Amino acid sequence: SGREPTLELPDHCNFHLFLSHARRTGEDQMHTIARQLQLLLHDIKIWLHADRPGAVAAGAVAEAVGEAAVFVIFLSEGYFRSTRCRAELFEALRLGEPVLV
């Protein structure tokens, strides 16, 4: 249609996407995906751990999962072996968030 997409957020959300990835095998790719989305969709709000180095506490990350409209998994080697990744996913499932792999 040539029109910009509408990026409305549900009332309980501060982010359109929470991008979950294994640092060792997915951080560079997920960072690239996030930047490309931001170039194409200027108003998109993305939670990416690399952009929030101070957000290492489990509580801060769990809160961010709950504030995202969609939980996105970048499934690379080691994702399910990562305690952090599993905790993020379990929180998304507990909250009933939509999960995209």
C-alpha positions in Angstrom: 0.0 0.0 0.0 3.0 2.3 0.5 1.7 3.5 3.8 3.6 3.3 7.0 2.5 0.5 9.4 0.7 1.5 12.5 2.8 0.6 15.5 0.3 0.9 18.3 1.3 -0.7 21.6 -1.2 -2.4 24.0 -1.7 -0.4 27.2 0.5 -2.8 29.3 3.4 -2.7 26.8 6.5 -0.4 26.5 8.1 -2.5 23.7 6.9 -4.0 20.5 9.5 -6.8 20.7 11.6 -8.5 23.2 14.5 -10.1 21.3 15.9 -13.1 23.1 19.1 -14.7 22.0 22.1 -16.7 23.1 25.0 -14.2 23.4 27.7 -16.4 22.1 25.9 -17.6 18.9 23.2 -15.0 18.2 24.2 -11.5 19.6 25.6 -10.1 16.3 22.8 -11.4 14.2 20.1 -10.2 16.6 21.8 -6.8 16.8 21.7 -6.5 13.0 18.0 -7.6 12.9 17.1 -4.9 15.5 18.9 -2.2 13.7 17.3 -3.1 10.4 13.9 -3.1 12.0 14.6 0.3 13.4 15.7 1.7 10.0 12.5 0.4 8.4 10.1 1.1 11.2 11.3 4.3 12.9 8.9 4.2 15.8 9.4 0.5 16.7 10.4 -0.1 20.3 12.7 -3.0 20.8 14.2 -4.5 24.0 17.6 -5.9 23.2 19.9 -6.9 26.0 23.0 -5.4 24.2 21.3 -2.0 24.3 20.8 -2.2 28.1 24.1 -3.3 29.7 22.9 -2.4 33.2 19.8 -4.7 32.9 21.4 -7.8 34.1 19.3 -8.5 37.1 16.8 -11.2 36.5 14.0 -9.0 37.8 14.7 -6.3 35.3 14.7 -8.7 32.4 11.6 -10.5 33.6 9.9 -7.1 33.8 10.9 -6.2 30.3 9.5 -9.5 29.0 6.2 -8.6 30.5 6.3 -5.1 28.9 6.8 -6.5 25.3 3.9 -7.1 22.9 5.8 -10.1 21.3 8.6 -12.3 22.6 11.0 -13.2 19.7 13.5 -16.1 19.9 16.6 -16.1 17.7 17.1 -19.8 17.8 20.9 -20.4 17.5 23.2 -23.1 18.9 23.1 -23.1 22.7 19.8 -21.2 23.1 18.2 -23.8 25.2 21.4 -24.5 27.1 21.5 -20.9 28.3 19.9 -20.4 31.8 19.2 -16.8 30.9 17.4 -17.7 27.6 15.3 -20.4 29.3 14.3 -18.0 32.1 13.3 -15.4 29.6 11.2 -17.9 27.6 9.6 -19.4 30.7 8.6 -15.9 31.9 7.0 -15.1 28.4 5.1 -18.4 28.6 4.0 -17.8 32.2 2.7 -14.4 31.1 0.9 -15.8 28.0 3.0 -13.5 25.7 3.0 -14.4 22.0 6.2 -16.2 21.1 7.8 -16.0 17.7 10.7 -18.3 16.8 
